Amino acid sequence: MVFAPGLTEAELVACETRYGFLFPPDLRAFLAKGMPIGEGFPDWRSGDLEDWLDRPFEGFWFDVERNNVWPRAWGERPATLEDARVRLRELVAAAPRLIPIFRHRYMPAEPCEPGNPVLSVHQTDVIYYGSDLQDYLRHEFQLERRGEGRDGKPVRFWLDVDED
């Protein structure tokens, strides 16, 4: 991993304000120490991460539209694709915001406390990829492991698609 200087407190607050979430404390501390850069990493200084933040919705929408996915946890499937898109947008808006970490790996912004899991979100294939940020970074980047990761926390909405 290559790092740029860490985000300043003002930069962190500007990102939180612009994108409408708070960084969980462990992610905030990580980004303050150094911001990973390069292919696959979000550039928090660019000020243009709307596409990154919308990817989970677009991936879910792909499966709804093209693969006829509509998990029971989402309620009754709307009659039209247009209504399904509106309903899915509502469901995603009510779910914890996903913060991009690397490629299609995300950390939920809720709860805003240390230890949130890192999820791999590829369309409706959503899996735990790390029990927390430290576990994820060790796993993804083959860093030395020290001890075991904690059990994964539940994440409202994002992991409901596998319950059918």
VMD Tcl script that builds the backbone (N, CA, C; Angstrom):
set m [mol new atoms 492]
animate dup $m
set s [atomselect $m all]
$s set {name element resname resid chain x y z} {
  {N N MET 1 A 0.844 -1.176 0.000}
  {CA C MET 1 A 0.000 0.000 0.000}
  {C C MET 1 A 0.889 1.238 0.000}
  {N N VAL 2 A 0.477 2.224 -0.756}
  {CA C VAL 2 A 1.166 3.511 -0.809}
  {C C VAL 2 A 0.244 4.535 -0.143}
  {N N PHE 3 A 0.844 5.430 0.623}
  {CA C PHE 3 A 0.052 6.402 1.369}
  {C C PHE 3 A 0.438 7.829 1.022}
  {N N ALA 4 A -0.585 8.679 0.940}
  {CA C ALA 4 A -0.403 10.125 0.909}
  {C C ALA 4 A -0.479 10.600 2.359}
  {N N PRO 5 A -0.099 11.838 2.633}
  {CA C PRO 5 A -0.278 12.342 3.998}
  {C C PRO 5 A -1.722 12.147 4.456}
  {N N GLY 6 A -1.874 11.943 5.748}
  {CA C GLY 6 A -3.201 11.729 6.314}
  {C C GLY 6 A -4.108 12.933 6.129}
  {N N LEU 7 A -5.396 12.669 6.196}
  {CA C LEU 7 A -6.376 13.751 6.110}
  {C C LEU 7 A -6.338 14.573 7.391}
  {N N THR 8 A -6.402 15.864 7.245}
  {CA C THR 8 A -6.458 16.745 8.404}
  {C C THR 8 A -7.849 16.672 9.013}
  {N N GLU 9 A -7.976 17.182 10.217}
  {CA C GLU 9 A -9.289 17.224 10.861}
  {C C GLU 9 A -10.277 18.004 9.986}
  {N N ALA 10 A -9.828 19.107 9.408}
  {CA C ALA 10 A -10.711 19.908 8.541}
  {C C ALA 10 A -11.141 19.111 7.306}
  {N N GLU 11 A -10.226 18.334 6.735}
  {CA C GLU 11 A -10.575 17.514 5.565}
  {C C GLU 11 A -11.551 16.407 5.942}
  {N N LEU 12 A -11.341 15.771 7.087}
  {CA C LEU 12 A -12.261 14.734 7.539}
  {C C LEU 12 A -13.660 15.299 7.749}
  {N N VAL 13 A -13.737 16.435 8.413}
  {CA C VAL 13 A -15.037 17.076 8.657}
  {C C VAL 13 A -15.685 17.489 7.332}
  {N N ALA 14 A -14.901 17.997 6.396}
  {CA C ALA 14 A -15.442 18.395 5.090}
  {C C ALA 14 A -16.030 17.180 4.359}
  {N N CYS 15 A -15.350 16.040 4.414}
  {CA C CYS 15 A -15.879 14.816 3.788}
  {C C CYS 15 A -17.176 14.382 4.461}
  {N N GLU 16 A -17.185 14.387 5.783}
  {CA C GLU 16 A -18.382 13.977 6.522}
  {C C GLU 16 A -19.565 14.881 6.186}
  {N N THR 17 A -19.293 16.172 6.108}
  {CA C THR 17 A -20.352 17.134 5.792}
  {C C THR 17 A -20.845 16.939 4.360}
  {N N ARG 18 A -19.921 16.819 3.440}
  {CA C ARG 18 A -20.296 16.682 2.025}
  {C C ARG 18 A -21.081 15.408 1.748}
  {N N TYR 19 A -20.655 14.283 2.353}
  {CA C TYR 19 A -21.254 12.992 2.017}
  {C C TYR 19 A -22.299 12.521 3.013}
  {N N GLY 20 A -22.507 13.236 4.094}
  {CA C GLY 20 A -23.618 12.952 4.992}
  {C C GLY 20 A -23.441 11.750 5.904}
  {N N PHE 21 A -22.244 11.500 6.371}
  {CA C PHE 21 A -22.008 10.441 7.355}
  {C C PHE 21 A -20.827 10.856 8.213}
  {N N LEU 22 A -20.650 10.154 9.331}
  {CA C LEU 22 A -19.471 10.329 10.171}
  {C C LEU 22 A -18.584 9.101 9.992}
  {N N PHE 23 A -17.281 9.318 9.867}
  {CA C PHE 23 A -16.355 8.196 9.820}
  {C C PHE 23 A -16.351 7.515 11.183}
  {N N PRO 24 A -16.492 6.191 11.227}
  {CA C PRO 24 A -16.286 5.515 12.514}
  {C C PRO 24 A -14.869 5.825 13.022}
  {N N PRO 25 A -14.685 5.851 14.346}
  {CA C PRO 25 A -13.407 6.295 14.913}
  {C C PRO 25 A -12.168 5.570 14.387}
  {N N ASP 26 A -12.238 4.262 14.159}
  {CA C ASP 26 A -11.048 3.554 13.689}
  {C C ASP 26 A -10.708 3.924 12.250}
  {N N LEU 27 A -11.718 4.106 11.402}
  {CA C LEU 27 A -11.468 4.533 10.022}
  {C C LEU 27 A -10.961 5.979 10.003}
  {N N ARG 28 A -11.538 6.814 10.850}
  {CA C ARG 28 A -11.112 8.219 10.963}
  {C C ARG 28 A -9.627 8.278 11.356}
  {N N ALA 29 A -9.237 7.492 12.354}
  {CA C ALA 29 A -7.846 7.487 12.816}
  {C C ALA 29 A -6.912 6.965 11.717}
  {N N PHE 30 A -7.336 5.930 11.002}
  {CA C PHE 30 A -6.537 5.364 9.916}
  {C C PHE 30 A -6.294 6.407 8.827}
  {N N LEU 31 A -7.369 7.075 8.385}
  {CA C LEU 31 A -7.249 8.077 7.320}
  {C C LEU 31 A -6.471 9.311 7.777}
  {N N ALA 32 A -6.483 9.593 9.071}
  {CA C ALA 32 A -5.715 10.722 9.595}
  {C C ALA 32 A -4.214 10.411 9.627}
  {N N LYS 33 A -3.866 9.150 9.790}
  {CA C LYS 33 A -2.443 8.759 9.808}
  {C C LYS 33 A -1.855 8.741 8.403}
  {N N GLY 34 A -2.661 8.328 7.433}
  {CA C GLY 34 A -2.210 8.260 6.054}
  {C C GLY 34 A -3.373 7.817 5.176}
  {N N MET 35 A -3.492 8.434 4.007}
  {CA C MET 35 A -4.581 8.088 3.098}
  {C C MET 35 A -4.028 7.163 2.014}
  {N N PRO 36 A -4.519 5.904 1.962}
  {CA C PRO 36 A -4.049 5.009 0.897}
  {C C PRO 36 A -4.389 5.602 -0.471}
  {N N ILE 37 A -3.459 5.480 -1.387}
  {CA C ILE 37 A -3.683 6.022 -2.728}
  {C C ILE 37 A -3.350 4.947 -3.759}
  {N N GLY 38 A -3.836 5.157 -4.945}
  {CA C GLY 38 A -3.570 4.246 -6.050}
  {C C GLY 38 A -4.860 3.638 -6.564}
  {N N GLU 39 A -4.717 2.806 -7.567}
  {CA C GLU 39 A -5.872 2.181 -8.198}
  {C C GLU 39 A -6.688 1.396 -7.175}
  {N N GLY 40 A -7.976 1.660 -7.154}
  {CA C GLY 40 A -8.875 0.944 -6.261}
  {C C GLY 40 A -9.185 1.652 -4.962}
  {N N PHE 41 A -8.446 2.711 -4.635}
  {CA C PHE 41 A -8.696 3.437 -3.399}
  {C C PHE 41 A -9.462 4.727 -3.688}
  {N N PRO 42 A -10.445 5.051 -2.855}
  {CA C PRO 42 A -11.128 6.343 -3.022}
  {C C PRO 42 A -10.177 7.483 -2.670}
  {N N ASP 43 A -10.266 8.549 -3.422}
  {CA C ASP 43 A -9.444 9.733 -3.152}
  {C C ASP 43 A -10.316 10.742 -2.401}
  {N N TRP 44 A -10.189 10.713 -1.086}
  {CA C TRP 44 A -11.027 11.566 -0.247}
  {C C TRP 44 A -10.730 13.049 -0.446}
  {N N ARG 45 A -9.607 13.377 -1.022}
  {CA C ARG 45 A -9.287 14.785 -1.267}
  {C C ARG 45 A -9.872 15.301 -2.574}
  {N N SER 46 A -10.279 14.425 -3.468}
  {CA C SER 46 A -10.755 14.847 -4.786}
  {C C SER 46 A -12.093 15.571 -4.719}
  {N N GLY 47 A -12.882 15.264 -3.702}
  {CA C GLY 47 A -14.199 15.887 -3.598}
  {C C GLY 47 A -15.208 15.352 -4.588}
  {N N ASP 48 A -14.943 14.174 -5.157}
  {CA C ASP 48 A -15.861 13.628 -6.156}
  {C C ASP 48 A -16.024 12.123 -5.948}
  {N N LEU 49 A -16.738 11.754 -4.883}
  {CA C LEU 49 A -16.916 10.345 -4.564}
  {C C LEU 49 A -18.359 9.868 -4.695}
  {N N GLU 50 A -19.226 10.673 -5.312}
  {CA C GLU 50 A -20.618 10.273 -5.438}
  {C C GLU 50 A -20.763 8.930 -6.152}
  {N N ASP 51 A -19.950 8.705 -7.195}
  {CA C ASP 51 A -20.004 7.434 -7.918}
  {C C ASP 51 A -19.646 6.268 -6.997}
  {N N TRP 52 A -18.594 6.428 -6.205}
  {CA C TRP 52 A -18.203 5.388 -5.245}
  {C C TRP 52 A -19.351 5.085 -4.288}
  {N N LEU 53 A -19.974 6.128 -3.781}
  {CA C LEU 53 A -21.026 5.965 -2.786}
  {C C LEU 53 A -22.298 5.364 -3.376}
  {N N ASP 54 A -22.505 5.522 -4.672}
  {CA C ASP 54 A -23.716 4.999 -5.311}
  {C C ASP 54 A -23.531 3.576 -5.864}
  {N N ARG 55 A -22.320 3.075 -5.895}
  {CA C ARG 55 A -22.072 1.741 -6.461}
  {C C ARG 55 A -22.871 0.629 -5.794}
  {N N PRO 56 A -23.003 0.610 -4.463}
  {CA C PRO 56 A -23.818 -0.466 -3.879}
  {C C PRO 56 A -25.260 -0.453 -4.396}
  {N N PHE 57 A -25.866 0.746 -4.477}
  {CA C PHE 57 A -27.224 0.818 -5.027}
  {C C PHE 57 A -27.250 0.308 -6.455}
  {N N GLU 58 A -26.330 0.778 -7.288}
  {CA C GLU 58 A -26.320 0.377 -8.702}
  {C C GLU 58 A -26.119 -1.128 -8.858}
  {N N GLY 59 A -25.282 -1.721 -8.013}
  {CA C GLY 59 A -25.099 -3.171 -8.061}
  {C C GLY 59 A -26.359 -3.919 -7.666}
  {N N PHE 60 A -27.026 -3.448 -6.618}
  {CA C PHE 60 A -28.290 -4.069 -6.220}
  {C C PHE 60 A -29.309 -3.900 -7.343}
  {N N TRP 61 A -29.367 -2.704 -7.925}
  {CA C TRP 61 A -30.315 -2.445 -8.998}
  {C C TRP 61 A -30.064 -3.376 -10.192}
  {N N PHE 62 A -28.817 -3.612 -10.530}
  {CA C PHE 62 A -28.483 -4.523 -11.619}
  {C C PHE 62 A -29.136 -5.884 -11.377}
  {N N ASP 63 A -29.011 -6.401 -10.154}
  {CA C ASP 63 A -29.594 -7.709 -9.854}
  {C C ASP 63 A -31.121 -7.676 -9.829}
  {N N VAL 64 A -31.696 -6.578 -9.388}
  {CA C VAL 64 A -33.162 -6.455 -9.409}
  {C C VAL 64 A -33.658 -6.434 -10.852}
  {N N GLU 65 A -33.051 -5.590 -11.663}
  {CA C GLU 65 A -33.502 -5.392 -13.039}
  {C C GLU 65 A -33.191 -6.589 -13.936}
  {N N ARG 66 A -31.993 -7.122 -13.841}
  {CA C ARG 66 A -31.561 -8.149 -14.799}
  {C C ARG 66 A -31.659 -9.572 -14.287}
  {N N ASN 67 A -31.653 -9.741 -12.967}
  {CA C ASN 67 A -31.640 -11.103 -12.417}
  {C C ASN 67 A -32.862 -11.406 -11.565}
  {N N ASN 68 A -33.839 -10.501 -11.600}
  {CA C ASN 68 A -35.113 -10.698 -10.916}
  {C C ASN 68 A -34.956 -10.932 -9.409}
  {N N VAL 69 A -33.956 -10.297 -8.798}
  {CA C VAL 69 A -33.723 -10.430 -7.361}
  {C C VAL 69 A -34.654 -9.477 -6.619}
  {N N TRP 70 A -35.305 -9.974 -5.595}
  {CA C TRP 70 A -36.082 -9.144 -4.674}
  {C C TRP 70 A -36.254 -9.946 -3.380}
  {N N PRO 71 A -35.314 -9.832 -2.436}
  {CA C PRO 71 A -35.387 -10.613 -1.201}
  {C C PRO 71 A -36.649 -10.328 -0.394}
  {N N ARG 72 A -37.135 -11.331 0.294}
  {CA C ARG 72 A -38.333 -11.181 1.143}
  {C C ARG 72 A -38.168 -10.058 2.159}
  {N N ALA 73 A -36.948 -9.867 2.657}
  {CA C ALA 73 A -36.702 -8.839 3.673}
  {C C ALA 73 A -37.057 -7.437 3.175}
  {N N TRP 74 A -37.134 -7.249 1.856}
  {CA C TRP 74 A -37.466 -5.942 1.292}
  {C C TRP 74 A -38.966 -5.716 1.173}
  {N N GLY 75 A -39.772 -6.694 1.499}
  {CA C GLY 75 A -41.219 -6.570 1.364}
  {C C GLY 75 A -41.676 -7.017 -0.015}
  {N N GLU 76 A -42.920 -6.733 -0.298}
  {CA C GLU 76 A -43.502 -7.149 -1.581}
  {C C GLU 76 A -42.825 -6.406 -2.735}
  {N N ARG 77 A -42.543 -7.149 -3.785}
  {CA C ARG 77 A -41.903 -6.547 -4.953}
  {C C ARG 77 A -42.898 -5.638 -5.672}
  {N N PRO 78 A -42.509 -4.410 -5.965}
  {CA C PRO 78 A -43.383 -3.519 -6.727}
  {C C PRO 78 A -43.704 -4.100 -8.106}
  {N N ALA 79 A -44.834 -3.679 -8.652}
  {CA C ALA 79 A -45.333 -4.250 -9.909}
  {C C ALA 79 A -44.494 -3.864 -11.126}
  {N N THR 80 A -43.901 -2.677 -11.109}
  {CA C THR 80 A -43.132 -2.230 -12.273}
  {C C THR 80 A -41.673 -2.030 -11.897}
  {N N LEU 81 A -40.806 -2.075 -12.911}
  {CA C LEU 81 A -39.385 -1.817 -12.661}
  {C C LEU 81 A -39.162 -0.393 -12.155}
  {N N GLU 82 A -39.911 0.549 -12.690}
  {CA C GLU 82 A -39.774 1.938 -12.234}
  {C C GLU 82 A -40.094 2.048 -10.746}
  {N N ASP 83 A -41.189 1.406 -10.319}
  {CA C ASP 83 A -41.547 1.430 -8.900}
  {C C ASP 83 A -40.535 0.649 -8.059}
  {N N ALA 84 A -39.990 -0.432 -8.617}
  {CA C ALA 84 A -38.980 -1.215 -7.903}
  {C C ALA 84 A -37.728 -0.370 -7.677}
  {N N ARG 85 A -37.350 0.412 -8.677}
  {CA C ARG 85 A -36.156 1.268 -8.539}
  {C C ARG 85 A -36.381 2.318 -7.451}
  {N N VAL 86 A -37.556 2.915 -7.442}
  {CA C VAL 86 A -37.880 3.916 -6.420}
  {C C VAL 86 A -37.856 3.272 -5.037}
  {N N ARG 87 A -38.462 2.090 -4.910}
  {CA C ARG 87 A -38.499 1.404 -3.610}
  {C C ARG 87 A -37.098 1.003 -3.163}
  {N N LEU 88 A -36.285 0.493 -4.084}
  {CA C LEU 88 A -34.920 0.124 -3.733}
  {C C LEU 88 A -34.139 1.359 -3.285}
  {N N ARG 89 A -34.328 2.480 -3.962}
  {CA C ARG 89 A -33.648 3.723 -3.575}
  {C C ARG 89 A -34.053 4.103 -2.147}
  {N N GLU 90 A -35.321 3.940 -1.798}
  {CA C GLU 90 A -35.788 4.233 -0.438}
  {C C GLU 90 A -35.138 3.300 0.582}
  {N N LEU 91 A -35.072 2.011 0.244}
  {CA C LEU 91 A -34.474 1.030 1.151}
  {C C LEU 91 A -32.992 1.338 1.393}
  {N N VAL 92 A -32.282 1.650 0.329}
  {CA C VAL 92 A -30.860 1.955 0.453}
  {C C VAL 92 A -30.666 3.250 1.246}
  {N N ALA 93 A -31.516 4.239 1.018}
  {CA C ALA 93 A -31.410 5.509 1.751}
  {C C ALA 93 A -31.640 5.305 3.250}
  {N N ALA 94 A -32.469 4.330 3.615}
  {CA C ALA 94 A -32.762 4.061 5.024}
  {C C ALA 94 A -31.709 3.154 5.671}
  {N N ALA 95 A -30.878 2.510 4.865}
  {CA C ALA 95 A -29.850 1.598 5.374}
  {C C ALA 95 A -28.631 2.390 5.831}
  {N N PRO 96 A -27.766 1.787 6.634}
  {CA C PRO 96 A -26.524 2.471 7.002}
  {C C PRO 96 A -25.727 2.835 5.749}
  {N N ARG 97 A -25.199 4.023 5.723}
  {CA C ARG 97 A -24.383 4.470 4.594}
  {C C ARG 97 A -23.132 3.622 4.530}
  {N N LEU 98 A -22.735 3.220 3.345}
  {CA C LEU 98 A -21.514 2.442 3.177}
  {C C LEU 98 A -20.381 3.360 2.738}
  {N N ILE 99 A -19.276 3.282 3.459}
  {CA C ILE 99 A -18.109 4.119 3.199}
  {C C ILE 99 A -17.097 3.297 2.408}
  {N N PRO 100 A -16.703 3.771 1.218}
  {CA C PRO 100 A -15.748 2.997 0.423}
  {C C PRO 100 A -14.372 2.939 1.083}
  {N N ILE 101 A -13.798 1.732 1.034}
  {CA C ILE 101 A -12.466 1.503 1.591}
  {C C ILE 101 A -11.486 1.185 0.460}
  {N N PHE 102 A -11.841 0.189 -0.370}
  {CA C PHE 102 A -10.976 -0.267 -1.454}
  {C C PHE 102 A -11.839 -1.079 -2.419}
  {N N ARG 103 A -11.778 -0.694 -3.694}
  {CA C ARG 103 A -12.584 -1.359 -4.726}
  {C C ARG 103 A -14.021 -1.525 -4.255}
  {N N HIS 104 A -14.522 -2.753 -4.124}
  {CA C HIS 104 A -15.912 -2.929 -3.700}
  {C C HIS 104 A -16.001 -3.374 -2.237}
  {N N ARG 105 A -15.071 -2.872 -1.435}
  {CA C ARG 105 A -15.090 -3.123 0.007}
  {C C ARG 105 A -15.558 -1.845 0.703}
  {N N TYR 106 A -16.486 -2.022 1.632}
  {CA C TYR 106 A -17.117 -0.890 2.306}
  {C C TYR 106 A -17.235 -1.148 3.800}
  {N N MET 107 A -17.256 -0.059 4.550}
  {CA C MET 107 A -17.535 -0.117 5.983}
  {C C MET 107 A -18.827 0.651 6.236}
  {N N PRO 108 A -19.772 0.054 6.973}
  {CA C PRO 108 A -20.980 0.816 7.301}
  {C C PRO 108 A -20.641 1.961 8.263}
  {N N ALA 109 A -21.296 3.077 8.064}
  {CA C ALA 109 A -21.086 4.243 8.920}
  {C C ALA 109 A -21.785 4.072 10.270}
  {N N GLU 110 A -22.718 3.140 10.357}
  {CA C GLU 110 A -23.451 2.894 11.611}
  {C C GLU 110 A -23.127 1.503 12.123}
  {N N PRO 111 A -22.971 1.391 13.444}
  {CA C PRO 111 A -22.923 2.474 14.415}
  {C C PRO 111 A -21.603 3.225 14.281}
  {N N CYS 112 A -21.590 4.456 14.698}
  {CA C CYS 112 A -20.377 5.261 14.583}
  {C C CYS 112 A -19.511 4.987 15.807}
  {N N GLU 113 A -18.908 3.790 15.778}
  {CA C GLU 113 A -18.042 3.352 16.863}
  {C C GLU 113 A -16.963 2.464 16.268}
  {N N PRO 114 A -15.869 2.250 16.990}
  {CA C PRO 114 A -14.824 1.373 16.456}
  {C C PRO 114 A -15.347 -0.052 16.297}
  {N N GLY 115 A -14.799 -0.764 15.318}
  {CA C GLY 115 A -15.107 -2.185 15.192}
  {C C GLY 115 A -16.167 -2.558 14.188}
  {N N ASN 116 A -16.614 -1.626 13.349}
  {CA C ASN 116 A -17.573 -2.008 12.316}
  {C C ASN 116 A -16.904 -2.971 11.332}
  {N N PRO 117 A -17.674 -3.903 10.786}
  {CA C PRO 117 A -17.087 -4.833 9.818}
  {C C PRO 117 A -16.818 -4.150 8.486}
  {N N VAL 118 A -16.009 -4.804 7.677}
  {CA C VAL 118 A -15.814 -4.384 6.295}
  {C C VAL 118 A -16.522 -5.413 5.436}
  {N N LEU 119 A -17.353 -4.926 4.528}
  {CA C LEU 119 A -18.150 -5.783 3.659}
  {C C LEU 119 A -17.645 -5.726 2.235}
  {N N SER 120 A -17.708 -6.852 1.565}
  {CA C SER 120 A -17.501 -6.897 0.125}
  {C C SER 120 A -18.891 -6.800 -0.488}
  {N N VAL 121 A -19.125 -5.783 -1.312}
  {CA C VAL 121 A -20.446 -5.555 -1.902}
  {C C VAL 121 A -20.294 -5.575 -3.415}
  {N N HIS 122 A -20.685 -6.681 -4.002}
  {CA C HIS 122 A -20.654 -6.824 -5.464}
  {C C HIS 122 A -22.046 -7.258 -5.892}
  {N N GLN 123 A -22.798 -6.299 -6.449}
  {CA C GLN 123 A -24.219 -6.496 -6.730}
  {C C GLN 123 A -24.884 -6.906 -5.420}
  {N N THR 124 A -25.703 -7.977 -5.395}
  {CA C THR 124 A -26.332 -8.383 -4.130}
  {C C THR 124 A -25.525 -9.465 -3.418}
  {N N ASP 125 A -24.310 -9.695 -3.861}
  {CA C ASP 125 A -23.413 -10.603 -3.175}
  {C C ASP 125 A -22.674 -9.771 -2.126}
  {N N VAL 126 A -23.159 -9.833 -0.889}
  {CA C VAL 126 A -22.608 -9.046 0.202}
  {C C VAL 126 A -22.098 -10.010 1.260}
  {N N ILE 127 A -20.792 -9.918 1.542}
  {CA C ILE 127 A -20.207 -10.815 2.538}
  {C C ILE 127 A -19.287 -10.028 3.460}
  {N N TYR 128 A -19.103 -10.574 4.667}
  {CA C TYR 128 A -18.108 -10.015 5.569}
  {C C TYR 128 A -16.738 -10.245 4.959}
  {N N TYR 129 A -15.930 -9.196 4.906}
  {CA C TYR 129 A -14.574 -9.343 4.404}
  {C C TYR 129 A -13.562 -9.057 5.492}
  {N N GLY 130 A -14.046 -8.597 6.600}
  {CA C GLY 130 A -13.213 -8.382 7.775}
  {C C GLY 130 A -14.106 -8.053 8.942}
  {N N SER 131 A -13.787 -8.592 10.113}
  {CA C SER 131 A -14.640 -8.336 11.273}
  {C C SER 131 A -14.530 -6.889 11.740}
  {N N ASP 132 A -13.434 -6.228 11.371}
  {CA C ASP 132 A -13.244 -4.799 11.635}
  {C C ASP 132 A -12.183 -4.306 10.651}
  {N N LEU 133 A -11.841 -3.048 10.711}
  {CA C LEU 133 A -10.894 -2.474 9.750}
  {C C LEU 133 A -9.534 -3.161 9.819}
  {N N GLN 134 A -9.045 -3.386 11.023}
  {CA C GLN 134 A -7.736 -4.010 11.185}
  {C C GLN 134 A -7.735 -5.428 10.602}
  {N N ASP 135 A -8.764 -6.210 10.901}
  {CA C ASP 135 A -8.870 -7.566 10.368}
  {C C ASP 135 A -8.949 -7.528 8.838}
  {N N TYR 136 A -9.736 -6.606 8.306}
  {CA C TYR 136 A -9.855 -6.485 6.852}
  {C C TYR 136 A -8.507 -6.167 6.202}
  {N N LEU 137 A -7.807 -5.161 6.724}
  {CA C LEU 137 A -6.538 -4.758 6.121}
  {C C LEU 137 A -5.534 -5.907 6.138}
  {N N ARG 138 A -5.504 -6.648 7.223}
  {CA C ARG 138 A -4.609 -7.810 7.297}
  {C C ARG 138 A -4.982 -8.861 6.262}
  {N N HIS 139 A -6.277 -9.095 6.121}
  {CA C HIS 139 A -6.767 -10.109 5.174}
  {C C HIS 139 A -6.523 -9.676 3.725}
  {N N GLU 140 A -6.951 -8.490 3.389}
  {CA C GLU 140 A -6.879 -8.007 2.002}
  {C C GLU 140 A -5.447 -7.835 1.517}
  {N N PHE 141 A -4.600 -7.339 2.387}
  {CA C PHE 141 A -3.242 -6.989 1.963}
  {C C PHE 141 A -2.177 -7.926 2.529}
  {N N GLN 142 A -2.619 -9.098 2.992}
  {CA C GLN 142 A -1.730 -10.144 3.512}
  {C C GLN 142 A -0.721 -9.613 4.526}
  {N N LEU 143 A -1.211 -8.809 5.444}
  {CA C LEU 143 A -0.358 -8.300 6.502}
  {C C LEU 143 A -0.283 -9.335 7.621}
  {N N GLU 144 A 0.715 -9.248 8.446}
  {CA C GLU 144 A 0.904 -10.196 9.546}
  {C C GLU 144 A -0.335 -10.212 10.443}
  {N N ARG 145 A -0.790 -11.413 10.772}
  {CA C ARG 145 A -1.944 -11.562 11.667}
  {C C ARG 145 A -1.459 -11.706 13.103}
  {N N ARG 146 A -2.146 -11.027 14.009}
  {CA C ARG 146 A -1.860 -11.157 15.439}
  {C C ARG 146 A -3.173 -11.420 16.152}
  {N N GLY 147 A -3.437 -12.655 16.472}
  {CA C GLY 147 A -4.683 -12.992 17.156}
  {C C GLY 147 A -5.822 -13.171 16.178}
  {N N GLU 148 A -6.960 -13.392 16.711}
  {CA C GLU 148 A -8.151 -13.668 15.906}
  {C C GLU 148 A -9.046 -12.441 15.832}
  {N N GLY 149 A -9.790 -12.338 14.748}
  {CA C GLY 149 A -10.773 -11.266 14.617}
  {C C GLY 149 A -11.999 -11.551 15.466}
  {N N ARG 150 A -12.758 -10.533 15.767}
  {CA C ARG 150 A -13.999 -10.706 16.522}
  {C C ARG 150 A -15.093 -11.235 15.616}
  {N N ASP 151 A -16.142 -11.741 16.237}
  {CA C ASP 151 A -17.317 -12.147 15.456}
  {C C ASP 151 A -17.880 -10.921 14.762}
  {N N GLY 152 A -18.400 -11.112 13.563}
  {CA C GLY 152 A -18.947 -9.995 12.811}
  {C C GLY 152 A -20.197 -9.431 13.447}
  {N N LYS 153 A -20.319 -8.117 13.414}
  {CA C LYS 153 A -21.525 -7.446 13.890}
  {C C LYS 153 A -22.599 -7.552 12.822}
  {N N PRO 154 A -23.864 -7.555 13.229}
  {CA C PRO 154 A -24.923 -7.507 12.222}
  {C C PRO 154 A -24.931 -6.140 11.541}
  {N N VAL 155 A -25.307 -6.113 10.277}
  {CA C VAL 155 A -25.405 -4.868 9.531}
  {C C VAL 155 A -26.793 -4.826 8.904}
  {N N ARG 156 A -27.621 -3.906 9.375}
  {CA C ARG 156 A -28.998 -3.770 8.920}
  {C C ARG 156 A -29.046 -3.575 7.406}
  {N N PHE 157 A -29.946 -4.251 6.725}
  {CA C PHE 157 A -30.243 -4.195 5.298}
  {C C PHE 157 A -29.209 -4.873 4.419}
  {N N TRP 158 A -27.947 -4.520 4.531}
  {CA C TRP 158 A -26.956 -4.939 3.550}
  {C C TRP 158 A -26.736 -6.445 3.519}
  {N N LEU 159 A -26.952 -7.128 4.621}
  {CA C LEU 159 A -26.744 -8.581 4.628}
  {C C LEU 159 A -28.063 -9.355 4.548}
  {N N ASP 160 A -29.182 -8.674 4.348}
  {CA C ASP 160 A -30.482 -9.334 4.285}
  {C C ASP 160 A -30.720 -10.107 2.987}
  {N N VAL 161 A -29.942 -9.854 1.948}
  {CA C VAL 161 A -30.221 -10.480 0.657}
  {C C VAL 161 A -29.940 -11.974 0.652}
  {N N ASP 162 A -29.166 -12.477 1.604}
  {CA C ASP 162 A -28.846 -13.895 1.639}
  {C C ASP 162 A -29.825 -14.697 2.492}
  {N N GLU 163 A -30.884 -14.081 2.998}
  {CA C GLU 163 A -31.786 -14.759 3.904}
  {C C GLU 163 A -32.894 -15.530 3.202}
  {N N ASP 164 A -32.930 -15.554 1.899}
  {CA C ASP 164 A -33.996 -16.277 1.191}
  {C C ASP 164 A -33.707 -17.738 1.081}
}
mol reanalyze $m
mol bondsrecalc $m
mol representation Tube
mol addrep $m
